[in-house]
Amino acid sequence: MSNQSKRYQTQWATQFYVGAELTRRGYLVSLTLGNAPVADLLVVSPNKEHFTVEVKGQATRNFWLIQRGNPREALFFVLVYLPKNNESPKYYIMSSSELMDERERYKNHIESKGGKYRDDMGGINWSTALKHENRWDKLPK
């Protein structure tokens, strides 16, 4: 299986895992399909608040590649680590403003050490996400 196929499978699996977890918690979830969806999941909270979720999945503990964007109040990111050995996935939940702030901090850190930062390849370190593990409480109620 090619690396591209593995990434494709990981991304789809993580989207389904997030959808299932949200459904288990009482949210109504819809997958978006198409070439350039605005978000991976359209969600309605138990209290009828609408929001969107971007899912970023990976099967190894690597840098989280995150495109720069304008924070949106009703957009959340769920970063999912899906271990290869059938262990349970790990979820890291952030608002779009939190994630963009973390991305900017990483950029500033690299540049402060004299490094070059490629904005098109930007994101956050693996360890940066850890403090956001299982923070489902950040999502609309």
Secondary structure, DSSP 8 states (H G I E B T S, - for coil): --HHHHHHHHHHHHHHHHHHHHHHTT-EEEE--SSS-S-SEEEE-TT--EEEEEEEEESSS--EE-------TTEEEEEEE--TTS---EEEEEEHHHHHHHHHHHHHHHHHTT----GGG-EE-HHHHGGGBT-GGGS--
